[in-house]
């Protein structure tokens, strides 16, 4: 790193040695949010953490993040750092790709998760949610996260395979959820973080179980691909059909391995993240009576609280979702960006090989951007209408470098619009149809589940009453 013309001082974290290495590893697995905050206090919003011959620059400074997100994407290699997810997603996953290949796949996979194609899933999301509510019994406690996971999995499977084809994928749904459950605790998450733990010691060992389940998932995906290749009448508007029909500039189709890995990526990336974010939203809403009441009033005021498009436009509900993703980002940092050639950032020149790590959690905790950052205040995301002071309209007053739950630049989450739409519909439906009580009395801490974070204990709730009348 060379100083060119910088006005800021970038601090180098002292090298960690001996026992401190173990302590830090422990914290990174069990208390990552606390560790990040402590380092921010000590070293500031841009600091260098070197280990071996790797130089990592942790960024929670919006200006620096802007420079990274708006730089030429060809400056960075990202895919190879995501290799930790290769056992789960496969080598052809969008997440492992860089450059032209990445751009091409993104363009192909984007449309089903946006605009009208996405809106076609509105009624499905509401139906799936109502089915989940139907399983609750008055007085019998349950973990909200389990149901959020079931809902988000059913929804993403429908997006991938087609709205009416879920019945034949029940085994896949079961396998996917039990496969991800293998990493459901901080300790088991280490299986994904350290490749030397990835040993198949038989069907009873965690990695052995994972390998066997993953193999069966791949068989089911291969069968689904073969069935549609053989019978074009099975093709529809879903993501699998789209991948089967696409051709590149030379007329070549995607191979089965490419399709399999991309399907796995959509199923994985679209499921855990949305389920955890929903679990956080329920925790915050049900621990703030006034927030819940405002949401109920807003839902009561619309003509039809079963109309997906009306629910998705509600300003206070949108603000509650935005604030949940700010205060409890299930993904703590964006993918890391490694420099392929030297680059200037904030007046310093960084050598090729340097890794930039934008930290979502720390940016969202900045007091200068979000006063009282530990408080859940959806109003941050609301703006009074200048023409009518009683009317509040939704607006996002923060820049894309101050508010980044979905990352940014050319790697910005492919499913962000879909995730926001789904979260609002699930929350709106559950709030309108049921009266719930949060049973957890103590504040819930973030708990690692693989590469994401969800509320510890899964948000325990009890059903008081069902409101089945629709407006
Ligand atoms: C609340 C839910 C979600 C959150 C918080 C979330 C968050 C993120 C983040 C932080 C990234 C990394 C972006 C970067 O490095 O700049 C990402 C990437 C990605 N997300 Fe999401 N995500 C969510 C839901 C979804 C859904 C529903 C899908 C469905 C397709 C999805 C698919 C992806 C994919 C494919 C990528 C990789 C994009 C690329 O490499 O070009 N995500 N997401």
Boltz pocket constraint, residues with backbone or C-beta under 6 A from the ligand:
constraints:
  - pocket:
      binder: B
      contacts: [[A, 94], [A, 95], [A, 97], [A, 106], [A, 113], [A, 265], [A, 266], [A, 269], [A, 270], [A, 271], [A, 273], [A, 274], [A, 277], [A, 330], [A, 331], [A, 333], [A, 334], [A, 335], [A, 336], [A, 404], [A, 405], [A, 406], [A, 407], [A, 408], [A, 409], [A, 410], [A, 411], [A, 412], [A, 413], [A, 414], [A, 415], [A, 416], [A, 418], [A, 419], [A, 420]]
      max_distance: 6.0
